Amino acid sequence: RKGTAVITGASSGLGLATAKALAETGKWHVIMACRDFLKASRAAKAAGMDKDSFTIVHLDLASLDSVRQFVKNVRQLEMPIDVVVCNAAVYQPTAKDPSYTADGFEMSVGVNHLGHFLLARELLSDLQSSDYPSKRLIIVGSITGNTNTLAGNVPPKANLGDLRGLAGGLNGIGSSVMIDGGEFDGAKAYKDSKVCNMLTMQEFHRRYHEETGVTFASLYPGCIATTGLFREHIPLFRLLFPPFQKYITKGYVSEEEAGKRLAQVVSDPSLTKSGVYWSWNKNSASFENQLSEEASDSDKAKKLWEISEKLVGLA
Ligand code: NDP
């Protein structure tokens, strides 16, 4: 049978390119988990995806109710769930003030981490009950959260501190909107959320890999300087960023190539190792990359897990 992969944020950028790459193999059915149904359906059509190769199911990660409803809806499809890809993200580098999810969390961490945390926890039992030979849960990471790299050292750097802001609910009322308790900074909030993504993947691995046989993985697909992720950046940045990445840092990767990379993490028989953060070298060969000290801190991962559980109503 075909494999079924849920991909969040499949309406643009990396998620769409991955959905297309998987659908084209003829071996995958993609559940496009998107907040804008019309945009997703237009995007799939424009990408040339066969209409039988995907199903769009509404998911707004900025609302925990929507996440729970998505889980119900996707179960009603009565398709097995073999792979889940947590890909969607918001990035608000120029925002002066924070914005909030329906549950009152600062938006970047609320969507990129907390929404996905609840989704992944809920769908773990579905993955476990699938009879697919290689079941995987993938959370897209980033180099920018990794302070052991050049890109990760561009200020403001990611830093979760002692998680006091997160523990307080990131709501800007009784607590800070930033995980470390500091002042709002949209670029830092994004990087922090990516550290959370990478820590969450590893904590899943430690808690559930042996018991469930599910492969847990994260990745840095390369710098995809053309995606909508940079839509809120200043125009000059948007103009100069792609050529800068192409010719100066040479970290540039096209959406199509990045989609193929993530599709490998979904389906390649050689990428079944769990607990790995995948990256690709100049020749587009995958390798197991090292995470920064903070992004591989198991005590922090455990604490993050426990606080996140409370915030999303699982504990
Ligand atoms: P895009 O902005 O193109 O795609 C982001 C996707 O997330 C869109 O489909 C968007 O939906 C969706 N999304 C945003 N908010 C929500 C929400 N509340 N609920 C549901 N979906 C939502 O960015 P990319 O493709 O670049 O980013 C994809 C992933 O790749 C992210 O995890 C990002 O951190 C990661 N990444 C990107 C890099 C890059 O260079 N671009 C580098 C490293 C990692 P909509 O279409 O409706 O806006």
Boltz pocket constraint, residues with backbone or C-beta under 6 A from the ligand:
constraints:
  - pocket:
      binder: B
      contacts: [[A, 8], [A, 9], [A, 10], [A, 11], [A, 12], [A, 13], [A, 14], [A, 15], [A, 33], [A, 34], [A, 35], [A, 36], [A, 39], [A, 59], [A, 60], [A, 61], [A, 62], [A, 86], [A, 87], [A, 88], [A, 89], [A, 90], [A, 111], [A, 140], [A, 141], [A, 142], [A, 143], [A, 194], [A, 219], [A, 220], [A, 221], [A, 222], [A, 223], [A, 224], [A, 225], [A, 226], [A, 227], [A, 228], [A, 229], [A, 230]]
      max_distance: 6.0
